[in-house]
Amino acid sequence: MPNDNPSQTNAKHHKHLAFITLFLSAMGIGITEVLLNSQGEVVSDATQTLWGLIFLILTITWTLADSKSNNIDRPFDNGFLLYIFWPIAFPYYLYITRGIEGIVLYIGFMSLWLGPWLAGLVAYTYVYTS
């Protein structure tokens, strides 16, 4: 990466850090869901809300770092716009910057968000239907 300037390199590190944090958070909440649901307990609403907020913040952080590392022009209030219009802005950003691969990446991000809940559902169904 000799052509990258320090700002782009730093943004790439932030992008990777945001994704790794997102993945590890998804794994943590997934393990929590499985353990609690297999014992007949549920994850509290506050924890579910916190997971949604963490997911939102980390995907916005990833998007901002990605746009900076790829030299994509951003409006000055891009972070605020992403926060307010996330359901539209995030998939739009992925599609505009990557085309069809962006749709696949969006499905991957949604899998990270829904995966812990689905893992807990499978654990609950496995334990209580046999």
C-alpha positions as CSV (number, residue, x, y, z in Angstrom):
1,M,0.0,0.0,0.0
2,P,2.7,2.5,-0.8
3,N,0.3,4.8,-2.6
4,D,-2.0,5.3,0.4
5,N,-1.6,8.5,2.4
6,P,-1.5,8.2,6.2
7,S,-5.1,9.4,6.5
8,Q,-6.4,6.6,4.2
9,T,-4.3,4.0,6.1
10,N,-5.7,5.2,9.4
11,A,-9.2,5.0,8.0
12,K,-8.6,1.5,6.8
13,H,-7.5,0.5,10.3
14,H,-10.6,2.1,11.7
15,K,-12.8,0.3,9.2
16,H,-11.2,-3.1,10.1
17,L,-11.5,-2.3,13.9
18,A,-15.2,-1.4,13.5
19,F,-15.9,-4.6,11.7
20,I,-14.0,-6.8,14.1
21,T,-15.7,-5.1,17.0
22,L,-19.1,-5.6,15.3
23,F,-18.3,-9.3,14.7
24,L,-17.1,-9.9,18.2
25,S,-20.1,-8.1,19.6
26,A,-22.4,-10.3,17.5
27,M,-20.7,-13.4,18.7
28,G,-21.0,-12.3,22.3
29,I,-24.7,-11.5,22.2
30,G,-25.2,-14.7,20.2
31,I,-23.5,-16.8,22.9
32,T,-25.6,-15.0,25.5
33,E,-28.8,-15.6,23.6
34,V,-28.0,-19.3,23.2
35,L,-27.0,-19.8,26.9
36,L,-30.0,-18.0,28.3
37,N,-32.6,-19.4,25.8
38,S,-31.3,-22.9,26.4
39,Q,-32.1,-22.4,30.1
40,G,-35.6,-21.0,29.4
41,E,-34.5,-17.4,30.1
42,V,-34.6,-14.5,27.6
43,V,-32.2,-11.6,27.0
44,S,-33.7,-8.5,28.5
45,D,-35.3,-5.8,26.4
46,A,-32.6,-3.3,27.5
47,T,-29.8,-5.7,26.3
48,Q,-31.6,-6.1,22.9
49,T,-31.9,-2.3,22.6
50,L,-28.3,-1.9,23.5
51,W,-27.3,-4.4,20.9
52,G,-29.3,-2.5,18.3
53,L,-27.6,0.7,19.3
54,I,-24.1,-0.8,19.2
55,F,-24.8,-2.3,15.8
56,L,-26.0,1.0,14.5
57,I,-23.0,3.0,15.8
58,L,-20.5,0.4,14.6
59,T,-22.0,0.2,11.1
60,I,-22.0,4.0,10.9
61,T,-18.4,4.0,12.1
62,W,-17.5,1.4,9.4
63,T,-19.3,3.4,6.7
64,L,-17.5,6.7,7.6
65,A,-14.1,5.0,7.7
66,D,-14.8,3.1,4.4
67,S,-15.8,6.3,2.6
68,K,-12.7,8.1,3.9
69,S,-10.4,5.2,3.0
70,N,-11.8,5.0,-0.5
71,N,-11.8,8.8,-1.1
72,I,-15.5,9.0,-1.5
73,D,-16.9,12.6,-1.3
74,R,-19.1,13.0,1.8
75,P,-21.3,15.9,2.9
76,F,-20.0,17.6,6.1
77,D,-22.9,16.1,8.2
78,N,-22.6,12.6,6.8
79,G,-22.5,10.9,10.2
80,F,-25.7,12.6,11.3
81,L,-27.4,11.8,8.1
82,L,-26.4,8.2,8.4
83,Y,-27.7,8.1,11.9
84,I,-31.1,9.6,11.0
85,F,-31.7,7.8,7.7
86,W,-29.8,4.6,8.4
87,P,-32.4,2.2,7.0
88,I,-32.1,4.0,3.6
89,A,-28.6,5.5,3.7
90,F,-26.7,2.4,4.7
91,P,-27.9,0.1,1.9
92,Y,-27.8,3.0,-0.6
93,Y,-24.1,3.7,0.3
94,L,-23.2,0.0,-0.1
95,Y,-25.0,-0.2,-3.4
96,I,-23.6,3.0,-4.8
97,T,-20.0,2.2,-3.8
98,R,-20.0,-1.6,-4.6
99,G,-22.9,-2.3,-6.9
100,I,-24.4,-5.8,-6.5
101,E,-21.6,-6.7,-4.1
102,G,-22.9,-4.0,-1.9
103,I,-26.3,-5.8,-1.7
104,V,-24.4,-9.0,-0.7
105,L,-22.4,-7.0,1.9
106,Y,-25.7,-5.5,3.2
107,I,-27.1,-9.0,3.6
108,G,-23.9,-10.0,5.5
109,F,-24.3,-7.0,7.9
110,M,-28.0,-7.9,8.5
111,S,-26.9,-11.5,9.2
112,L,-24.6,-10.1,11.9
113,W,-27.5,-8.2,13.4
114,L,-30.1,-11.0,13.2
115,G,-27.7,-13.9,13.7
116,P,-27.6,-13.8,17.5
117,W,-31.4,-13.7,17.7
118,L,-31.7,-16.6,15.3
119,A,-29.1,-18.6,17.2
120,G,-31.1,-18.1,20.4
121,L,-34.3,-19.1,18.7
122,V,-32.7,-22.3,17.5
123,A,-31.4,-23.1,20.9
124,Y,-34.8,-22.5,22.5
125,T,-36.5,-24.6,19.9
126,Y,-34.0,-27.4,20.2
127,V,-34.2,-27.6,24.0
128,Y,-38.0,-27.2,24.4
129,T,-39.3,-29.2,21.5
130,S,-37.5,-32.5,22.2
